[in-house]
């Protein structure tokens, strides 16, 4: 906490019984001003190292879950490609294999989305290392902790996100 000191000098003239005797006494007082906490928060433009460590733990948990989900989707796609001997008959080689094709396409889309999510989480970890995590890329203000806890890879504050959606 920064403390500023300010010296104030007062001239005190005591009342004398005789008009000829005038004495001046100087008094020095120190006034200590503490900065306003609200102003300190308004000036804050990055999170502390302790806060960044907390966010890093959240990001690493989300990243682990996302990688497990991506592996599951990838394995599901590979499982659809594996065929046993049950489908070797000519009736299984029909041109209308659309349900399998649709499911495979859906799994590919889900795996791609999961891969993008993993990339966003990894980029957020890089921003933590650079100490730029949690700063809105549009406004330059801090993104709220509540938003970062729910969407840890966020790069926009709620204000900037709403402005982006309006445009």
C-alpha positions as CSV (number, residue, x, y, z in Angstrom):
1,X,0.0,0.0,0.0
2,X,1.5,3.3,-1.0
3,X,1.4,6.0,1.7
4,X,2.0,9.6,0.8
5,X,3.2,12.0,3.4
6,X,2.5,15.7,3.4
7,X,4.1,18.2,5.8
8,X,2.0,21.1,6.9
9,X,3.6,24.0,8.6
10,X,1.5,26.3,10.8
11,X,2.5,29.5,12.3
12,X,1.1,29.8,15.8
13,X,1.1,33.2,17.4
14,X,0.5,33.1,21.1
15,X,-1.4,35.9,22.7
16,X,1.0,37.9,24.7
17,X,0.1,40.1,27.7
18,X,2.5,42.7,26.5
19,X,2.3,44.0,23.0
20,X,6.1,44.2,22.6
21,X,6.8,40.5,23.0
22,X,5.7,38.6,19.9
23,X,6.8,35.0,19.5
24,X,6.1,32.8,16.6
25,X,6.1,29.1,17.2
26,X,6.2,26.8,14.2
27,X,4.4,23.5,14.4
28,X,4.9,20.6,11.9
29,X,2.3,17.9,11.4
30,X,2.4,14.9,9.1
31,X,-0.8,13.9,7.3
32,X,-0.8,10.4,6.0
33,X,-3.1,9.8,3.0
34,X,-4.1,6.2,2.1
35,X,-5.0,5.7,-1.5
36,X,-8.7,4.9,-2.2
37,X,-9.2,1.2,-2.8
38,X,-11.7,1.9,-5.6
39,X,-9.2,4.0,-7.4
40,X,-6.6,1.3,-7.0
41,X,-8.9,-1.2,-8.6
42,X,-9.7,1.1,-11.5
43,X,-6.0,1.6,-12.3
44,X,-5.4,-2.2,-12.2
45,X,-4.6,-3.4,-15.7
46,X,-3.4,-6.9,-15.1
47,X,-4.0,-9.8,-12.7
48,X,-1.4,-10.6,-9.9
49,X,0.8,-13.6,-10.1
50,X,-1.3,-15.4,-7.5
51,X,-4.5,-14.8,-9.5
52,X,-2.7,-16.0,-12.7
53,X,-1.8,-19.2,-10.9
54,X,-5.4,-19.8,-10.0
55,X,-6.5,-19.2,-13.6
56,X,-3.7,-21.5,-14.8
57,X,-5.1,-24.4,-12.6
58,X,-8.5,-23.9,-14.1
59,X,-7.1,-23.8,-17.6
60,X,-5.1,-26.9,-17.1
61,X,-8.1,-28.8,-15.8
62,X,-10.2,-27.7,-18.8
63,X,-7.4,-28.6,-21.2
64,X,-7.1,-32.1,-19.8
65,X,-10.9,-32.6,-20.1
66,X,-10.9,-31.2,-23.6
67,X,-8.1,-33.5,-24.7
68,X,-9.9,-36.6,-23.3
69,X,-13.0,-35.6,-25.2
70,X,-11.0,-35.1,-28.4
71,X,-9.4,-38.5,-28.0
72,X,-12.8,-40.1,-27.5
73,X,-14.2,-38.4,-30.6
74,X,-11.1,-39.4,-32.6
75,X,-11.4,-43.0,-31.4
76,X,-15.1,-43.0,-32.3
77,X,-14.3,-41.9,-35.9
78,X,-11.7,-44.7,-36.2
79,X,-14.2,-47.2,-34.8
80,X,-16.7,-46.3,-37.6
81,X,-14.0,-47.0,-40.1
82,X,-13.3,-50.4,-38.7
83,X,-15.4,-53.1,-40.3
84,X,-15.7,-56.6,-39.2
85,X,-16.7,-59.5,-41.4
86,X,-20.4,-58.9,-40.7
87,X,-20.7,-56.3,-43.4
88,X,-18.9,-58.1,-46.3
89,X,-22.1,-59.3,-47.9
90,X,-23.2,-57.5,-51.0
91,X,-26.3,-56.1,-49.2
92,X,-24.0,-54.0,-47.0
93,X,-22.2,-52.5,-50.0
94,X,-25.2,-50.5,-51.1
95,X,-24.8,-46.9,-52.1
96,X,-27.1,-45.8,-49.4
97,X,-24.7,-45.9,-46.5
98,X,-25.9,-42.4,-45.4
99,X,-26.6,-42.9,-41.7
100,X,-22.9,-44.0,-41.2
101,X,-21.7,-41.1,-43.4
102,X,-23.8,-38.6,-41.4
103,X,-22.6,-39.9,-38.1
104,X,-19.0,-39.8,-39.3
105,X,-19.4,-36.2,-40.6
106,X,-20.9,-35.2,-37.3
107,X,-18.1,-36.7,-35.3
108,X,-15.5,-34.9,-37.6
109,X,-17.3,-31.6,-36.9
110,X,-17.3,-32.2,-33.1
111,X,-13.6,-33.2,-33.2
112,X,-12.7,-30.1,-35.1
113,X,-14.6,-27.9,-32.6
114,X,-12.9,-29.7,-29.8
115,X,-9.5,-29.1,-31.4
116,X,-10.3,-25.4,-31.8
117,X,-11.3,-25.3,-28.1
118,X,-7.9,-26.9,-27.2
119,X,-6.1,-24.3,-29.2
120,X,-7.9,-21.5,-27.4
121,X,-7.0,-23.0,-24.1
122,X,-3.4,-23.4,-25.1
123,X,-3.3,-19.7,-26.3
124,X,-4.7,-18.7,-22.9
125,X,-1.9,-20.5,-21.2
126,X,0.6,-18.6,-23.3
127,X,-1.1,-15.3,-22.3
128,X,-0.7,-16.3,-18.7
129,X,3.1,-16.8,-19.2
130,X,3.2,-13.4,-21.0
131,X,1.2,-11.8,-18.1
132,X,-1.3,-10.5,-20.5
133,X,-4.1,-13.0,-19.5
134,X,-7.4,-11.4,-18.6
135,X,-7.0,-8.2,-20.5
136,X,-9.7,-7.4,-23.1
137,X,-8.1,-7.2,-26.6
138,X,-10.6,-4.5,-27.6
139,X,-11.0,-2.2,-24.5
140,X,-7.7,-3.0,-22.7
141,X,-9.6,-3.3,-19.5
142,X,-9.5,-6.4,-17.2
143,X,-12.0,-9.1,-18.0
144,X,-14.1,-9.9,-14.8
145,X,-13.0,-12.9,-12.8
146,X,-16.4,-14.4,-13.0
147,X,-16.3,-14.4,-16.8
148,X,-12.8,-15.9,-16.8
149,X,-13.8,-18.6,-14.4
150,X,-16.7,-19.6,-16.7
151,X,-15.0,-19.0,-20.0
152,X,-11.2,-19.2,-19.2
153,X,-10.1,-18.7,-22.8
154,X,-12.0,-15.4,-23.1
155,X,-10.2,-12.5,-24.8
156,X,-13.1,-10.0,-24.7
157,X,-14.8,-8.4,-21.8
158,X,-18.6,-8.7,-21.6
159,X,-18.8,-5.1,-22.7
160,X,-16.7,-5.7,-25.8
161,X,-18.5,-9.0,-26.6
162,X,-21.9,-7.2,-26.5
163,X,-20.7,-4.4,-28.7
164,X,-19.3,-7.1,-31.1
165,X,-22.7,-8.9,-31.3
166,X,-24.6,-5.6,-31.9
167,X,-22.4,-4.8,-34.9
